[in-house]
Amino acid sequence: MSTLLALVPLAAAALVWRLFYVFNKSRRWFSTGELIFWDAIALVILQLVWLIWF
């Protein structure tokens, strides 16, 4: 069970990336590299929040 809990921030970051991708698909504000960069920032923030919470 604890192994699966460690994957929650990664799954949340994947969801954030999907939301960024869908939002950007119609607007084309960011390149793919910028989407990956902002998703990495989101993953770090999610990991920090997750570590504080658990």
C-alpha positions in Angstrom: 0.0 0.0 0.0 2.8 2.5 0.8 4.3 1.9 -2.6 1.1 3.0 -4.2 0.8 6.0 -2.1 4.2 7.2 -3.4 2.8 7.2 -6.9 0.0 9.7 -6.0 2.1 12.8 -6.7 3.3 11.3 -10.0 -0.3 10.6 -11.0 -1.4 14.1 -10.0 1.5 15.6 -12.1 0.3 13.5 -15.1 -3.1 14.9 -14.6 -1.7 18.4 -14.5 0.3 17.8 -17.7 -2.9 16.5 -19.4 -4.8 19.7 -18.3 -1.9 21.9 -19.6 -1.9 19.9 -22.9 -5.6 20.2 -23.5 -5.6 23.9 -22.5 -2.6 24.6 -24.8 -4.0 22.5 -27.7 -6.4 25.2 -28.7 -4.4 28.3 -27.8 -0.8 27.2 -28.7 0.7 29.6 -26.1 3.5 27.2 -25.1 5.8 24.8 -26.9 6.1 21.2 -25.9 9.3 21.9 -24.0 7.7 24.6 -22.0 4.8 22.3 -21.1 7.3 19.7 -19.9 9.1 22.4 -17.9 5.9 23.7 -16.1 4.8 20.1 -15.5 8.2 19.4 -13.8 7.7 22.5 -11.6 4.2 21.2 -10.7 5.6 17.8 -9.9 8.2 19.3 -7.6 5.5 21.4 -5.8 3.3 18.3 -5.5 6.1 16.2 -4.1 6.9 18.9 -1.5 3.3 19.1 -0.4 3.0 15.4 -0.3 6.2 15.0 1.8 4.9 17.6 4.3 1.5 15.9 4.4 2.8 12.4 5.0 
